[in-house]
C-alpha cells in the first residue's frame, strides 16, 4: 500500500536509530529491568505474526511484553504466510508483526542485490518502507534466520558427510530420482531457490521438486522421504532430528528480524515501542532462537508459554 501521508518526526527519527542493539531504556530492560517501566496504558495494539514456530514465539513475546507495559492487546498471532501478514499490516488489521530484513528488501519493496551487511540492509529497508508505506522498522535481532537446505540422515551417511550447495545441486543433477522438498513460496520467491540455481548454474527440474507444508519438510527429510529439504537455519528441529545443514558460502541473503509497526501506532508511544522491542530482540542470537524454536517444534510446548518464560528468564516481566 502506497501512502501520501506526512509522517511525524518521531517516525523519521526512528529510522536513524533503529539499527542500534537497544536504546538506553531497552538495554536496562534486557539486563533485568521490568518492561513495566514502559508506559503503554491507554493504547490498544493488535499483534500479528506469520504461521511458523519462530514467528509464533516472537509474536507471543510481543503480546506478553505489551500487556506488561499496560497495553490492551488484540492477539492475532498466526495469521498466515508472508503476504497475508504484510497485507494485514498495510490494511490496518494489525498494528505490528516481526519481519525479516531480506524479505522486506526483496519481497515487499521489490529491490535486488541486497546488502550482506545487516545494519546496511535493515537501514535501507527501513528508510524505503517508511517513505513509501508508512511502516516503521524497530530494532534488529542478532540472529539471522536465513533459508537453507538439509540432507537426510541416510543420504548424509552415504555421502560420507555433509554437502555444500554446489555438491548438493551436482548430486541432484546426476541422480534424477533425487527429491528436494520445499515449502510453496520458495521456488517462486526472488530470495528463494533462484539464488541457489544462479550460484551453482544448475536448475532444479520440476519433477524433482516436492511441495510440502513447512513443518512436514523436517520430518519427511529425517525419515529419508526427502533427500534434501529446504529449512530455516535457526529451526530447532535440525539438531533434534539429526539433520545436517548444507554448507552455504553466503548465497542466501540475510534474515535478521525487526518489529514492523504502522507509523500512526508507533507515534502514540515511540520510546516505549523502541525500548520493548529492542529488549526482546537483544538476547536472541542464533543459538538462543534455535533453542526456543526447538521447545515448540521438537518438544511440543505452547509458543505462548515459551515466549513468556523467555521474558521471565531475561527479567523483562515477572
C-alpha positions as CSV (number, residue, x, y, z in Angstrom):
1,X,0.0,0.0,0.0
2,X,1.4,3.4,-1.0
3,X,0.7,6.3,1.2
4,X,1.0,10.0,0.7
5,X,0.6,10.8,4.4
6,X,3.1,13.1,6.1
7,X,4.8,11.2,8.9
8,X,5.8,12.8,12.1
9,X,9.4,13.5,13.0
10,X,9.1,10.8,15.6
11,X,8.8,8.1,13.0
12,X,11.5,9.6,10.8
13,X,13.9,9.7,13.8
14,X,13.3,6.1,14.5
15,X,14.9,5.1,11.2
16,X,18.3,6.6,12.1
17,X,18.3,4.9,15.4
18,X,16.7,1.5,14.6
19,X,19.9,-0.4,13.9
20,X,21.2,0.1,17.5
21,X,21.0,-3.1,19.5
22,X,18.9,-1.2,22.0
23,X,18.1,2.2,23.3
24,X,19.0,3.1,26.9
25,X,15.7,2.1,28.3
26,X,15.6,-1.1,26.2
27,X,19.1,-2.1,27.4
28,X,18.1,-1.6,31.0
29,X,15.2,-3.9,30.4
30,X,17.3,-6.6,28.8
31,X,19.7,-6.6,31.7
32,X,16.9,-7.3,34.2
33,X,14.7,-4.3,34.4
34,X,10.9,-4.7,34.1
35,X,9.1,-3.9,30.9
36,X,6.5,-2.3,33.2
37,X,8.7,0.8,33.2
38,X,7.5,1.5,29.7
39,X,4.0,3.0,29.6
40,X,1.5,1.8,27.0
41,X,-1.5,2.3,29.2
42,X,-4.5,3.5,27.2
43,X,-3.0,2.1,24.0
44,X,-4.6,-0.8,22.0
45,X,-2.1,-2.8,20.0
46,X,-3.1,-5.6,17.5
47,X,-0.2,-8.0,17.3
48,X,0.1,-10.4,14.4
49,X,2.6,-13.0,13.1
50,X,3.3,-15.4,10.3
51,X,2.3,-19.0,10.7
52,X,5.6,-20.9,11.6
53,X,7.0,-21.6,15.0
54,X,9.6,-18.8,15.2
55,X,7.0,-16.3,14.3
56,X,4.6,-17.6,16.8
57,X,7.1,-17.3,19.6
58,X,8.1,-13.8,18.5
59,X,4.5,-12.7,18.2
60,X,3.6,-14.1,21.7
61,X,6.7,-12.3,23.1
62,X,5.3,-9.0,21.9
63,X,1.8,-9.9,23.2
64,X,3.1,-10.6,26.7
65,X,5.5,-7.6,26.7
66,X,3.0,-5.1,25.6
67,X,0.5,-6.3,28.2
68,X,3.2,-6.0,30.9
69,X,3.6,-2.4,29.8
70,X,-0.2,-1.7,30.2
71,X,-1.4,-2.0,26.7
72,X,-4.7,-3.6,25.6
73,X,-3.5,-6.3,23.2
74,X,-5.5,-7.9,20.4
75,X,-3.8,-11.2,19.8
76,X,-3.8,-12.1,16.1
77,X,-0.7,-14.2,16.2
78,X,-0.6,-17.0,13.5
79,X,-2.3,-15.1,10.6
80,X,-0.7,-17.0,7.7
81,X,2.2,-16.6,5.3
82,X,4.3,-13.6,4.4
83,X,1.8,-12.0,2.0
84,X,-1.1,-12.5,4.5
85,X,0.8,-10.9,7.4
86,X,2.0,-7.9,5.3
87,X,-1.4,-7.3,3.9
88,X,-2.9,-7.3,7.4
89,X,-0.3,-4.7,8.4
90,X,-0.9,-2.5,5.5
91,X,-4.7,-2.6,5.8
92,X,-4.7,-1.9,9.5
93,X,-6.0,-5.3,10.5
94,X,-2.9,-5.5,12.7
95,X,-0.5,-2.8,14.0
96,X,2.7,-4.8,14.3
97,X,4.4,-8.1,13.5
98,X,8.0,-9.2,13.2
99,X,9.5,-9.2,9.7
100,X,12.9,-10.1,8.2
101,X,15.1,-7.6,6.5
102,X,15.8,-9.8,3.5
103,X,12.1,-10.3,3.0
104,X,11.4,-6.6,3.3
105,X,14.0,-5.7,0.7
106,X,13.2,-8.3,-2.0
107,X,9.6,-9.1,-1.5
108,X,7.8,-6.1,0.0
109,X,10.0,-3.4,-1.7
110,X,10.9,-5.3,-4.9
111,X,14.6,-4.5,-4.7
112,X,17.5,-6.5,-6.0
113,X,21.1,-7.0,-4.8
114,X,20.6,-6.8,-1.1
115,X,23.5,-5.9,1.2
116,X,25.1,-8.7,3.2
117,X,25.8,-6.2,6.0
118,X,22.8,-6.5,8.4
119,X,23.0,-2.8,9.5
120,X,23.1,-1.5,6.0
121,X,20.3,-3.8,4.8
122,X,18.0,-3.0,7.7
123,X,18.6,0.7,7.4
124,X,17.9,0.6,3.7
125,X,14.7,-1.3,4.1
126,X,13.5,1.0,6.9
127,X,14.1,4.2,5.0
128,X,12.2,3.0,2.0
129,X,9.4,1.3,3.8
130,X,8.7,4.4,5.9
131,X,8.8,6.7,3.0
132,X,6.7,4.5,0.7
133,X,4.3,2.7,3.0
134,X,4.4,4.4,6.4
135,X,5.9,1.3,8.1
136,X,8.5,1.8,10.9
137,X,11.2,-0.9,11.4
138,X,12.2,-1.1,15.0
139,X,15.3,-2.9,16.3
140,X,17.3,-5.7,14.7
141,X,17.8,-9.2,16.0
142,X,21.3,-10.7,16.3
143,X,20.0,-14.0,14.8
144,X,19.9,-14.4,11.1
145,X,17.3,-17.0,10.2
146,X,18.1,-17.4,6.5
147,X,16.9,-20.1,4.2
148,X,19.0,-23.2,3.8
149,X,18.9,-26.9,3.0
150,X,19.4,-30.0,5.0
151,X,20.3,-33.5,3.8
152,X,18.6,-36.6,5.1
153,X,20.4,-38.9,7.5
154,X,20.6,-41.7,5.0
155,X,21.9,-39.6,2.2
156,X,24.4,-37.8,4.5
157,X,25.8,-41.1,5.6
158,X,26.1,-42.4,2.0
159,X,27.9,-39.2,1.1
160,X,30.4,-39.6,3.9
161,X,29.3,-36.3,5.4
162,X,27.5,-33.1,4.6
163,X,27.0,-31.3,1.3
164,X,27.8,-27.8,0.1
165,X,25.2,-26.0,-2.1
166,X,27.3,-26.9,-5.2
167,X,27.7,-30.6,-4.4
168,X,24.1,-30.8,-3.5
169,X,23.0,-29.5,-6.9
170,X,25.5,-31.6,-8.6
171,X,24.1,-34.7,-6.8
172,X,20.6,-33.7,-7.8
173,X,21.7,-33.3,-11.4
174,X,23.5,-36.6,-11.5
175,X,20.7,-38.5,-9.8
176,X,17.3,-37.8,-11.4
177,X,15.4,-39.7,-8.7
178,X,16.6,-37.2,-6.0
179,X,13.7,-35.3,-4.3
180,X,14.1,-31.8,-2.9
181,X,11.3,-30.9,-0.6
182,X,10.3,-27.2,-0.3
183,X,7.5,-25.0,1.0
184,X,5.1,-23.5,-1.5
185,X,6.7,-20.0,-1.6
186,X,10.3,-21.0,-2.0
187,X,10.5,-21.9,-5.7
188,X,9.0,-18.6,-6.8
189,X,10.4,-16.1,-4.3
190,X,13.1,-13.8,-5.6
191,X,15.1,-14.7,-2.4
192,X,14.4,-18.4,-2.7
193,X,15.5,-21.2,-5.0
194,X,16.7,-19.0,-7.8
195,X,19.7,-17.9,-5.7
196,X,21.0,-21.4,-5.4
197,X,20.3,-22.1,-9.0
198,X,22.1,-19.0,-10.1
199,X,25.1,-19.6,-7.9
200,X,25.6,-23.2,-8.9
201,X,24.5,-22.8,-12.6
202,X,22.2,-25.8,-12.1
203,X,18.4,-25.7,-12.3
204,X,16.2,-27.9,-10.2
205,X,13.7,-29.7,-12.5
206,X,10.1,-29.5,-11.5
207,X,9.8,-33.3,-11.3
208,X,12.5,-33.3,-8.6
209,X,10.6,-30.8,-6.5
210,X,8.1,-31.8,-3.9
211,X,6.0,-29.1,-2.2
212,X,5.1,-29.7,1.4
213,X,3.9,-27.7,4.4
214,X,6.9,-26.1,6.2
215,X,6.8,-28.3,9.3
216,X,6.4,-31.5,7.4
217,X,9.7,-30.9,5.4
218,X,11.7,-31.6,8.6
219,X,10.1,-34.9,9.5
220,X,9.9,-36.2,5.9
221,X,13.6,-35.4,5.4
222,X,14.5,-37.0,8.7
223,X,12.5,-40.1,7.6
224,X,14.5,-40.2,4.3
225,X,11.4,-39.5,2.2
226,X,13.1,-36.3,1.0
227,X,16.7,-36.4,0.0
228,X,17.1,-32.7,0.7
229,X,14.8,-30.3,2.5
230,X,14.5,-26.5,2.5
231,X,14.6,-25.2,6.0
232,X,15.1,-22.2,8.2
233,X,18.5,-22.3,9.7
234,X,17.5,-21.4,13.2
235,X,14.9,-24.1,13.4
236,X,15.3,-26.3,16.5
237,X,14.2,-29.4,14.6
238,X,17.5,-29.5,12.7
239,X,19.6,-30.8,15.6
240,X,16.7,-32.6,17.2
241,X,16.0,-34.8,14.2
242,X,19.6,-35.4,13.3
243,X,19.5,-33.4,10.1
244,X,22.7,-31.9,8.5
245,X,22.8,-28.4,7.2
246,X,24.1,-28.0,3.6
247,X,27.0,-25.6,3.8
248,X,26.2,-22.2,2.4
249,X,29.1,-19.9,1.4
250,X,26.9,-16.8,1.7
251,X,24.4,-17.4,-1.1
252,X,21.2,-17.0,0.8
253,X,20.6,-13.4,1.9
254,X,20.2,-12.1,5.4
255,X,17.1,-12.5,7.6
256,X,17.5,-10.6,10.8
257,X,14.1,-9.7,12.3
258,X,12.7,-6.3,13.3
259,X,9.4,-5.1,14.6
260,X,7.3,-3.7,11.7
261,X,4.7,-1.3,13.1
262,X,2.4,1.2,11.4
263,X,3.7,4.7,11.9
264,X,0.4,6.0,13.3
265,X,0.5,3.4,16.1
266,X,4.3,3.8,16.6
267,X,3.9,7.6,17.1
268,X,1.5,7.0,20.0
269,X,4.4,5.8,22.2
270,X,7.7,5.7,20.2
271,X,10.1,5.4,23.2
272,X,8.1,2.6,24.7
273,X,7.9,0.6,21.4
274,X,11.6,1.2,20.8
275,X,12.5,0.1,24.3
276,X,10.3,-3.0,24.5
277,X,11.2,-4.4,21.0
278,X,14.9,-3.8,21.5
279,X,14.8,-5.5,24.9
280,X,13.1,-8.6,23.4
281,X,15.5,-8.9,20.4
282,X,18.8,-8.1,22.1
283,X,19.4,-11.6,23.7
284,X,18.2,-13.5,20.6
285,X,21.3,-14.9,18.8
286,X,21.1,-17.9,16.5
287,X,21.7,-20.4,19.3
288,X,19.1,-18.9,21.7
289,X,16.5,-18.6,18.9
290,X,17.0,-22.2,17.8
291,X,16.6,-23.3,21.4
292,X,13.3,-21.5,21.8
293,X,12.1,-22.8,18.4
294,X,13.0,-26.3,19.4
295,X,10.9,-26.1,22.5
296,X,7.9,-25.6,20.3
297,X,8.8,-27.7,17.2
298,X,10.6,-30.6,18.8
299,X,9.3,-30.7,22.4
300,X,5.7,-29.7,21.7
301,X,5.5,-26.7,24.1
302,X,3.0,-23.9,23.6
303,X,4.5,-20.9,21.8
304,X,2.9,-18.5,24.3
305,X,4.4,-20.5,27.3
306,X,7.9,-20.5,25.6
307,X,7.6,-16.7,24.9
308,X,6.5,-15.8,28.4
309,X,9.3,-18.0,30.1
310,X,11.9,-16.3,27.9
311,X,10.7,-12.8,29.1
312,X,10.8,-14.0,32.7
313,X,14.2,-15.6,32.3
314,X,15.5,-12.3,30.9
315,X,13.9,-10.3,33.8
316,X,11.7,-8.4,31.4
317,X,8.4,-9.5,33.1
318,X,7.6,-11.0,36.4
